[in-house]
């Protein structure tokens, strides 16, 4: 198990370029299974979750090529469906939550898929009902194998239909959309997620020959086609990494330029940080965070305490709430953080409390942060990263703390952040990987 040793108290300075979006990469890589032709994808982040998915596709028979950093080509002209029955497939796909999005493309093109219970972050229950109910409505049969703890999915031909999703699940919408593009007839997906990642997946499918209406809305209409062809696609910058860098700059009183952020795809994120009193300047396609000794959280208009909560797009992404929570510890004022989607994602706050942060964990979904306004520094401590987003929040706290901290289980951070220690050290951080 790898560990970060972080010497706190160092300011950052310079420019940093965000990696390609992890969540988009997982979707579009799965979509390459929909065609036997070559698909080239640019700006793929070099992170564990994405690399593990690429290896999994390669072992399924997908021809992969890596001509240059960030660029891969995929050609799924010969797929070994027998490999889905192997112990190796079970082990690898069960440890990677993004592998559930293989179901839609596989059942659409080959009429068969296998989905072990997925792993990933330890952040509480993440149900798959939306995925499976939607694909069932297209005509697939699901059978749960108790002995192998896996879902067996079969179809003799998917048929378009109308469906109203029970929740606006991003990965659920992606899975159903990928299944429906090869289904016979017309499919309507209402209450669909419409995050930029979904918009990017839709654009890629359109360039492959799919017929999809309703881009960027919560109502997608799909006219099924018999086959799709190859294409080239470029992944957006990772909005979660952009938000992490904004929080990092604010917490360490650093001046930072975040390059090529695709600003119009960040949605409410810049304004959410501005409500914390953080100056976020937009110049061309960059974000500039000036050094700030103090920042103060706004209240609501009636003077009541600000509440920051996650919501489906265009609301605030839940993946940044951990960053907002840690940033609030050194702000002036107070805030209620409401994590609605996952019941275990706030449990890492006990380590922040050990570091001297004033936080009240109200219940598994809500935490109140009383900002210190830099009256005292956080104390260094030893921590274990439970998931990707808590891990980056812990790293931000450690970079601010007085003394040397250790974060264990940093594989969780590596799952979502490419060479984060090297990139931050180039800006002035002191992070050692052991």
BATIZA-739128 format. One line per field, with one value per residue (C-alpha): residue in one letter; residue number from 1; x, y, z. Coordinates in nm, 3 decimals. Layout:
N
rest (A  ...)
nr (NUM  ...)
x (X  ...)
y (Y  ...)
z (Z  ...)
***
This chain:
434
rest (X  X  X  X  X  X  X  X  X  X  X  X  X  X  X  X  X  X  X  X  X  X  X  X  X  X  X  X  X  X  X  X  X  X  X  X  X  X  X  X  X  X  X  X  X  X  X  X  X  X  X  X  X  X  X  X  X  X  X  X  X  X  X  X  X  X  X  X  X  X  X  X  X  X  X  X  X  X  X  X  X  X  X  X  X  X  X  X  X  X  X  X  X  X  X  X  X  X  X  X  X  X  X  X  X  X  X  X  X  X  X  X  X  X  X  X  X  X  X  X  X  X  X  X  X  X  X  X  X  X  X  X  X  X  X  X  X  X  X  X  X  X  X  X  X  X  X  X  X  X  X  X  X  X  X  X  X  X  X  X  X  X  X  X  X  X  X  X  X  X  X  X  X  X  X  X  X  X  X  X  X  X  X  X  X  X  X  X  X  X  X  X  X  X  X  X  X  X  X  X  X  X  X  X  X  X  X  X  X  X  X  X  X  X  X  X  X  X  X  X  X  X  X  X  X  X  X  X  X  X  X  X  X  X  X  X  X  X  X  X  X  X  X  X  X  X  X  X  X  X  X  X  X  X  X  X  X  X  X  X  X  X  X  X  X  X  X  X  X  X  X  X  X  X  X  X  X  X  X  X  X  X  X  X  X  X  X  X  X  X  X  X  X  X  X  X  X  X  X  X  X  X  X  X  X  X  X  X  X  X  X  X  X  X  X  X  X  X  X  X  X  X  X  X  X  X  X  X  X  X  X  X  X  X  X  X  X  X  X  X  X  X  X  X  X  X  X  X  X  X  X  X  X  X  X  X  X  X  X  X  X  X  X  X  X  X  X  X  X  X  X  X  X  X  X  X  X  X  X  X  X  X  X  X  X  X  X  X  X  X  X  X  X  X  X  X  X  X  X  X  X  X  X  X  X  X  X  X  X  X  X  X  X  X  X  X  X  X  X  X  X  X  X  X  X  X  X  X  X  X  X  X  X  X)
nr (1  2  3  4  5  6  7  8  9  10  11  12  13  14  15  16  17  18  19  20  21  22  23  24  25  26  27  28  29  30  31  32  33  34  35  36  37  38  39  40  41  42  43  44  45  46  47  48  49  50  51  52  53  54  55  56  57  58  59  60  61  62  63  64  65  66  67  68  69  70  71  72  73  74  75  76  77  78  79  80  81  82  83  84  85  86  87  88  89  90  91  92  93  94  95  96  97  98  99  100  101  102  103  104  105  106  107  108  109  110  111  112  113  114  115  116  117  118  119  120  121  122  123  124  125  126  127  128  129  130  131  132  133  134  135  136  137  138  139  140  141  142  143  144  145  146  147  148  149  150  151  152  153  154  155  156  157  158  159  160  161  162  163  164  165  166  167  168  169  170  171  172  173  174  175  176  177  178  179  180  181  182  183  184  185  186  187  188  189  190  191  192  193  194  195  196  197  198  199  200  201  202  203  204  205  206  207  208  209  210  211  212  213  214  215  216  217  218  219  220  221  222  223  224  225  226  227  228  229  230  231  232  233  234  235  236  237  238  239  240  241  242  243  244  245  246  247  248  249  250  251  252  253  254  255  256  257  258  259  260  261  262  263  264  265  266  267  268  269  270  271  272  273  274  275  276  277  278  279  280  281  282  283  284  285  286  287  288  289  290  291  292  293  294  295  296  297  298  299  300  301  302  303  304  305  306  307  308  309  310  311  312  313  314  315  316  317  318  319  320  321  322  323  324  325  326  327  328  329  330  331  332  333  334  335  336  337  338  339  340  341  342  343  344  345  346  347  348  349  350  351  352  353  354  355  356  357  358  359  360  361  362  363  364  365  366  367  368  369  370  371  372  373  374  375  376  377  378  379  380  381  382  383  384  385  386  387  388  389  390  391  392  393  394  395  396  397  398  399  400  401  402  403  404  405  406  407  408  409  410  411  412  413  414  415  416  417  418  419  420  421  422  423  424  425  426  427  428  429  430  431  432  433  434)
x (0.000  0.153  0.168  0.204  0.424  0.324  0.516  0.254  0.275  0.416  0.246  0.196  0.281  0.260  0.039  -0.123  -0.322  -0.612  -0.615  -0.885  -1.214  -1.214  -1.593  -1.615  -1.322  -1.491  -1.807  -1.652  -1.405  -1.698  -1.874  -1.593  -1.748  -2.045  -1.858  -1.611  -1.433  -1.142  -1.219  -0.947  -0.983  -0.764  -0.690  -0.737  -0.608  -0.332  -0.506  -0.574  -0.947  -0.909  -0.597  -0.767  -1.066  -0.836  -0.659  -0.997  -1.108  -0.778  -0.821  -1.172  -1.017  -1.031  -0.725  -0.571  -0.292  -0.126  0.055  0.124  0.053  -0.318  -0.418  -0.554  -0.721  -0.967  -1.099  -1.356  -1.383  -1.316  -1.456  -1.402  -1.736  -1.605  -1.363  -1.664  -1.698  -1.339  -1.221  -0.990  -1.285  -1.482  -1.198  -1.109  -1.460  -1.582  -1.304  -1.388  -1.725  -1.705  -1.715  -2.094  -2.113  -1.989  -2.336  -2.519  -2.276  -2.226  -2.594  -2.678  -2.417  -2.370  -2.689  -2.495  -2.325  -2.212  -2.198  -2.034  -2.129  -1.904  -1.648  -1.485  -1.520  -1.625  -1.885  -2.200  -2.469  -2.461  -2.750  -2.771  -3.150  -3.161  -2.911  -3.085  -3.447  -3.376  -3.199  -3.475  -3.733  -3.539  -3.604  -3.305  -3.345  -3.157  -3.088  -2.892  -2.647  -2.628  -2.330  -2.112  -2.276  -2.319  -2.597  -2.633  -2.789  -2.924  -3.121  -3.235  -3.268  -3.337  -3.642  -3.697  -3.943  -4.039  -3.892  -3.896  -3.584  -3.633  -3.329  -3.111  -2.816  -2.516  -2.376  -2.727  -2.821  -2.493  -2.551  -2.909  -2.814  -2.538  -2.780  -3.054  -2.849  -2.852  -3.206  -3.479  -3.711  -3.745  -3.637  -3.727  -3.526  -3.692  -3.532  -3.199  -2.880  -2.740  -2.393  -2.121  -1.988  -2.321  -2.321  -1.974  -2.078  -2.380  -2.159  -1.926  -2.217  -2.353  -2.016  -2.030  -2.360  -2.614  -2.939  -2.999  -3.207  -3.226  -2.855  -2.792  -3.153  -3.313  -3.519  -3.322  -3.477  -3.293  -3.372  -3.193  -2.949  -2.819  -2.453  -2.210  -1.874  -1.542  -1.461  -1.220  -1.312  -1.143  -1.223  -1.300  -1.077  -1.176  -1.406  -1.345  -0.973  -1.030  -1.241  -0.980  -0.710  -0.930  -0.979  -0.610  -0.504  -0.748  -0.646  -0.272  -0.308  -0.151  -0.167  -0.244  -0.341  -0.542  -0.503  -0.751  -1.041  -1.325  -1.488  -1.840  -1.853  -1.783  -2.140  -2.203  -1.860  -1.685  -1.981  -2.001  -1.640  -1.715  -1.989  -1.707  -1.539  -1.276  -1.177  -1.212  -1.104  -1.177  -0.934  -0.969  -1.004  -0.805  -0.896  -0.670  -0.685  -0.500  -0.331  -0.583  -0.499  -0.868  -1.196  -1.541  -1.841  -2.157  -2.487  -2.825  -3.005  -3.202  -2.879  -2.915  -2.622  -2.526  -2.609  -2.407  -2.570  -2.516  -2.774  -2.806  -2.659  -2.674  -2.656  -2.332  -2.154  -2.130  -1.767  -1.660  -1.838  -1.536  -1.323  -1.576  -1.590  -1.214  -1.189  -1.455  -1.238  -1.009  -1.278  -1.451  -1.811  -1.996  -2.160  -2.376  -2.251  -2.533  -2.420  -2.750  -2.637  -2.394  -2.436  -2.068  -1.887  -1.861  -1.714  -1.361  -1.432  -1.320  -0.963  -1.015  -1.149  -0.831  -0.639  -0.821  -1.106  -1.435  -1.688  -2.012  -2.114  -2.490  -2.569  -2.427  -2.537  -2.477  -2.186  -2.166  -1.827  -1.737  -1.461  -1.147  -1.060  -0.695  -0.686  -0.500  -0.347  -0.460  -0.237  -0.050  -0.177  -0.185  -0.483  -0.615  -0.790  -1.131  -1.216  -1.090  -1.261  -1.200  -0.839  -0.787  -0.958  -0.718  -0.426  -0.542  -0.574  -0.226  -0.074  -0.219  -0.134  0.146  0.391  0.425  0.122  0.089  -0.193  -0.207  -0.397  -0.320  -0.411  -0.756  -0.622  -0.431  -0.758  -0.873  -0.573  -0.284  0.067  -0.080  0.232  0.468  0.241  0.193  0.561  0.638  0.429  0.605  0.435  0.640  0.485  0.686  0.549  0.655)
y (0.000  0.332  0.640  1.015  1.207  1.574  1.863  2.130  2.505  2.556  2.789  2.692  2.908  2.867  2.700  2.358  2.183  1.959  1.601  1.452  1.382  1.046  1.001  1.080  0.850  0.550  0.607  0.665  0.376  0.141  0.286  0.165  -0.184  -0.068  -0.087  -0.326  -0.024  0.170  0.443  0.689  0.879  1.174  1.329  1.003  1.048  0.814  0.700  0.361  0.331  0.419  0.207  -0.094  -0.057  -0.042  -0.359  -0.528  -0.443  -0.565  -0.899  -0.924  -0.911  -0.539  -0.433  -0.134  0.095  0.377  0.590  0.886  1.006  1.056  0.891  0.539  0.362  0.075  -0.179  -0.427  -0.642  -0.971  -1.007  -1.321  -1.361  -1.673  -1.448  -1.300  -1.636  -1.637  -1.573  -1.300  -1.105  -1.143  -1.017  -0.718  -0.602  -0.643  -0.412  -0.140  0.028  0.175  -0.178  -0.183  0.038  -0.255  -0.411  -0.173  -0.200  -0.576  -0.668  -0.426  -0.565  -0.924  -1.004  -1.112  -0.950  -1.045  -0.795  -0.892  -0.680  -0.375  -0.226  0.117  0.378  0.283  0.559  0.363  0.202  0.279  0.091  -0.033  -0.044  0.244  0.069  -0.265  -0.150  0.066  -0.210  -0.454  -0.218  -0.245  -0.620  -0.773  -1.051  -1.025  -1.327  -1.299  -1.582  -1.613  -1.845  -1.615  -1.291  -1.169  -1.055  -1.249  -1.035  -1.181  -1.049  -1.177  -0.819  -0.496  -0.291  0.080  0.197  0.487  0.499  0.738  0.683  0.657  0.881  1.095  0.857  0.957  0.608  0.463  0.706  0.631  0.257  0.280  0.527  0.297  0.004  0.197  0.325  -0.027  -0.115  -0.151  0.148  0.461  0.497  0.789  0.832  1.083  1.211  1.141  1.283  1.567  1.629  1.741  1.382  1.257  1.534  1.425  1.060  1.166  1.368  1.071  0.837  1.088  1.097  0.715  0.731  0.714  0.912  1.095  1.401  1.612  1.677  1.852  1.800  1.548  1.395  1.194  1.039  0.766  0.615  0.282  0.205  -0.131  -0.051  0.220  0.313  0.441  0.799  1.028  1.187  1.426  1.413  1.731  1.857  1.704  1.951  1.772  1.825  2.191  2.234  2.054  2.295  2.597  2.468  2.385  2.736  2.897  2.678  2.734  3.110  3.044  3.219  2.962  2.962  2.658  2.623  2.511  2.435  2.445  2.712  2.689  2.320  2.394  2.502  2.627  2.528  2.870  3.054  2.798  2.878  3.251  3.206  3.091  3.428  3.285  3.503  3.305  3.502  3.383  3.474  3.319  2.948  2.970  3.024  3.243  3.216  3.506  3.455  3.528  3.542  3.540  3.439  3.462  3.238  3.423  3.379  3.349  3.679  3.650  3.604  3.232  2.992  2.893  2.537  2.371  2.057  1.828  1.799  1.657  1.879  2.174  2.153  2.103  1.772  1.551  1.475  1.821  1.837  1.689  1.972  2.239  2.092  2.108  2.456  2.579  2.487  2.786  3.029  3.297  3.204  2.875  2.642  2.332  2.067  1.835  1.523  1.379  1.095  0.882  0.801  0.735  1.010  1.248  1.001  1.119  1.439  1.269  1.304  1.673  1.712  1.540  1.806  2.082  2.160  2.264  2.034  1.886  1.567  1.596  1.261  1.049  1.312  1.649  1.827  2.181  2.353  2.649  2.828  2.924  3.220  3.110  3.194  2.865  2.610  2.256  2.003  1.733  1.378  1.027  0.940  0.662  0.758  0.582  0.705  0.927  1.250  1.222  1.142  1.469  1.662  1.501  1.596  1.959  1.961  1.811  2.071  2.341  2.178  2.269  1.978  1.655  1.437  1.089  0.963  0.587  0.391  0.656  0.408  0.557  0.901  0.753  0.610  0.962  1.198  1.157  1.195  1.434  1.439  1.519  1.788  1.962  1.937  2.123  2.410  2.414  2.142  1.898  1.555  1.232  0.901  0.593)
z (0.000  -0.110  0.113  0.064  0.309  0.292  0.442  0.497  0.481  0.130  -0.115  -0.478  -0.777  -1.153  -1.412  -1.422  -1.695  -1.584  -1.705  -1.925  -1.749  -1.572  -1.579  -1.949  -2.031  -1.867  -2.072  -2.415  -2.379  -2.311  -2.618  -2.844  -2.813  -3.020  -3.353  -3.519  -3.667  -3.520  -3.266  -3.157  -2.831  -2.729  -2.388  -2.196  -1.838  -1.720  -1.401  -1.244  -1.312  -1.679  -1.730  -1.568  -1.801  -2.105  -1.990  -1.937  -2.293  -2.430  -2.255  -2.400  -2.746  -2.826  -3.025  -2.847  -2.959  -2.764  -3.024  -2.795  -2.439  -2.383  -2.713  -2.760  -3.049  -2.998  -3.247  -3.120  -3.433  -3.250  -2.898  -2.690  -2.513  -2.337  -2.149  -1.966  -1.788  -1.665  -1.310  -1.442  -1.588  -1.266  -1.051  -1.268  -1.350  -0.992  -0.867  -1.121  -1.091  -1.440  -1.583  -1.534  -1.845  -2.053  -2.018  -2.253  -2.546  -2.507  -2.490  -2.774  -3.013  -2.902  -2.708  -2.400  -2.102  -1.754  -1.470  -1.139  -0.841  -0.891  -0.656  -0.658  -0.385  -0.032  -0.012  0.065  -0.142  -0.514  -0.665  -1.023  -1.057  -1.306  -1.536  -1.529  -1.537  -1.842  -2.033  -1.932  -2.085  -2.411  -2.402  -2.222  -1.965  -1.634  -1.416  -1.090  -1.024  -0.644  -0.651  -0.863  -0.741  -1.096  -1.327  -1.653  -1.928  -2.252  -2.548  -2.887  -3.008  -2.824  -2.919  -2.865  -2.603  -2.379  -2.030  -1.737  -1.529  -1.153  -1.103  -1.328  -1.296  -1.507  -1.557  -1.580  -1.857  -2.037  -2.019  -2.146  -2.421  -2.548  -2.551  -2.730  -3.026  -3.177  -3.064  -3.324  -3.343  -3.133  -2.769  -2.545  -2.224  -1.990  -1.668  -1.834  -1.684  -1.894  -1.744  -1.986  -1.976  -2.113  -2.372  -2.481  -2.503  -2.711  -2.946  -2.989  -3.066  -3.318  -3.491  -3.505  -3.693  -3.410  -3.435  -3.106  -3.030  -2.715  -2.659  -2.324  -2.212  -1.975  -2.258  -2.513  -2.822  -3.010  -3.349  -3.356  -3.639  -3.759  -3.706  -3.603  -3.752  -3.624  -3.522  -3.339  -3.007  -2.763  -2.391  -2.195  -1.913  -1.579  -1.400  -1.068  -1.099  -1.191  -0.878  -0.669  -0.790  -0.710  -0.355  -0.323  -0.427  -0.182  0.112  0.060  -0.015  -0.354  -0.689  -0.955  -1.322  -1.430  -1.807  -2.073  -1.841  -2.099  -1.882  -2.029  -1.929  -1.560  -1.493  -1.140  -1.002  -1.031  -0.875  -0.591  -0.499  -0.526  -0.263  -0.034  -0.090  -0.324  -0.619  -0.942  -1.248  -1.602  -1.877  -2.223  -2.141  -1.816  -1.452  -1.237  -0.858  -0.690  -0.353  -0.075  0.293  0.386  0.225  0.381  0.316  0.216  0.395  0.228  0.162  0.488  0.684  0.745  0.713  0.358  0.254  -0.022  -0.159  -0.456  -0.731  -1.083  -1.356  -1.384  -1.005  -0.814  -0.868  -0.557  -0.644  -0.525  -0.190  -0.010  -0.150  -0.049  0.300  0.357  0.202  0.447  0.747  0.684  0.566  0.762  0.842  0.849  0.600  0.598  0.353  0.242  0.058  -0.064  -0.287  -0.082  0.285  0.369  0.183  0.480  0.728  0.653  0.850  1.171  1.045  0.974  1.329  1.455  1.262  1.451  1.212  1.371  1.208  1.337  1.156  1.185  1.022  0.736  0.484  0.652  0.816  0.954  0.921  1.142  0.954  1.146  0.919  0.953  1.325  1.367  1.133  1.091  1.267  1.078  1.124  0.975  0.753  0.529  0.205  0.182  -0.169  -0.451  -0.348  0.026  -0.063  -0.251  0.031  0.280  0.056  0.046  0.426  0.467  0.232  0.459  0.792  1.029  1.018  0.821  0.747  0.599  0.380  0.335  0.068  -0.194  -0.466  -0.413  -0.511  -0.806  -0.935  -1.020  -1.027  -1.271  -1.119  -0.866  -0.646  -0.936  -1.079  -0.743  -0.650  -0.973  -0.832  -0.494  -0.290  -0.078  -0.136  -0.119  -0.242  -0.045)
***
